[in-house]
Amino acid sequence: MSFLGKKARTCWWFKENGHEAAAYYVSILPDSYLEGEVPSPTEPPLVVEFTLAGAPMMILNGGPHYPQTPAASISILTEDQAETDRLWEALTANGGQESQCGWLMDRWGVSWQIVPRKMPELFGSPDRAAAGRAQKAMMLMKKIDIAALEKAFAGA
């Protein structure tokens, strides 16, 4: 394993197909790339190391012992609605599942939070009534709709 000088790296346990998942993840997020693999006696590779949006990660193809769980998720801060929509569509494609409040599960069972940058700005506003309206609107959403949050924030 290389670890490329990184002291800490998040490790995901996959039943199988970790290389496929890592390759897909790095294809949809900027500042992402595959770093290396640790071969196994059989296919697929035992470990796949990669960087995801600047964060060091690895996937261990360890078999069926530990399934993915929403107790751990990847949170991605998006710049605008277009990026939010693009990532949402990419991660729910081919068997992924939408959930509530910007959460989804991809086809490999990994949970993600797709969070537009505007959302924490609205929720952190000193105008607590407006922030509360935006939060209440978010509770009714699956994929986050920035315009709808801003409308609720404004009281419209």
N, C-alpha and C positions, 0 to 999 in steps of 0.2 A: 504494500500500500504506500501511496506517496504522501498523502496529507498535505503536500505542498507547503509545509511550514505552518499550517494552521493548527492551533492548539486545541480548538474545539470544532466539532463537526456534527450536525444532526444526522442520526442514522434512522432510516425507516426499515422496518422488517417487512419484506414482501414474501408471499408464497412463492412467486415466480415472476418472470417478465419484468424485473426491475430495470434492465437495460432499455427495454422498450419504453417504459414510463419515463426514465431519466432523459432519453433522447427526445421524447415528446415535450417534456417540461422545458428543456433548454431551447427548443424550437419556438416556443411561444412567448418567452420572456427575455427582454434585453439584458445584457450583462450576465448571460448564462452560457455555460459550455461544459462539455464532457471533459473529464480530466484523466481518467484511467479506469482499468478494471483489474480485478483479481480473478484469474481463471479458476474454474472448478473442474473436477474430473469429468463432469458432464455439463452440457449446456443447460441453462444460461450461465454467465459469469457469476461467481459467488458474491462479489462486491462490485458495485459501480460507484465511482467517485465523480462528483460534478459540482459546479457552482450554479446556484439558482438566484438570479437577480443580485449577484454579489455575495450571497451567503453560501458557505461551504456545506455540502450535503453528501450523503452516501446512502445507497440502498443495499441491503443484505438480502439476497435471495435465500432465505432460510427455511422455506417449507411452510406447511400449513399451521404451525404451532401458535402463531400470534396474528390474528386478523387486525386490519386497520380499524381505528376507532375515532369518532369525532372528538374524543378527549384531547387529541393533539391535532392541530391544523396548521396550514400555511396561510398567513395573512398577507395579502398583496394590496398595497396602496396604489390606486390608479389615479391618473391625472384628470381624466374627463369621462364623459359618458361613452365616447367612442371606444376608449381603452377598456372601460368596464364591460361594455357589450362584447367586444372581441374576446376578452379572456373568459367571460361567462360562457359564450358559445363554444369556445375551444375546450373548456374543461367539462362541460356537460355533454359534449358530443359522444356518440358511440357508447351509450350506456351510462353516462354520468347522470346524477340526480340533483335537481334543484331542491333547496331547503329554504328556510326563512331568513330574513334579515341579512342578505348578502352571503349566506353560507351555501355551499354545494359540496357534493361528493363526486369525484371524477370516476372514470370507469375502472380504476384500480382500487377504489375504496378510500382514497386519500381525501380528507376534508380540507376545504379551502374557504377563506373569507375574502371576498372581493370588495374592497372598501374604497370608494371614491374619496379623494383628498378633501373634498368639500364636506363630507359627512362629519368627521371629527371637528371641523371648524364650526359648523352649525351647532353641534351638540355641546361644544365648549363655550358657546356664547354667554356673556354675562346676562343677557336677556333670557332668564330661565324659563319664562312662559313660552317664548318663541322656540327655544331649544327643546322644550317638552313637546310642543306641537310637531316639530320635525321628528323627534324620537317616536312619537305615537304613529306618525305616517310610516316610518321605517318598519315598524312592527307588522304592518299589513303587506309588506313587500317580500318578494323572493329576491330577484335581482334588484339592486338599488337603482332607483330613478332619481337622478340629481334634481331635475326640474320639479318633480313632485315634492321632494324634500324642501327645496327653496320656497315653493308655493305655500306649503304648510308652515314653514318658519315665518313667512310674511303674514300669515293669518288669512290667506285667501282661500 
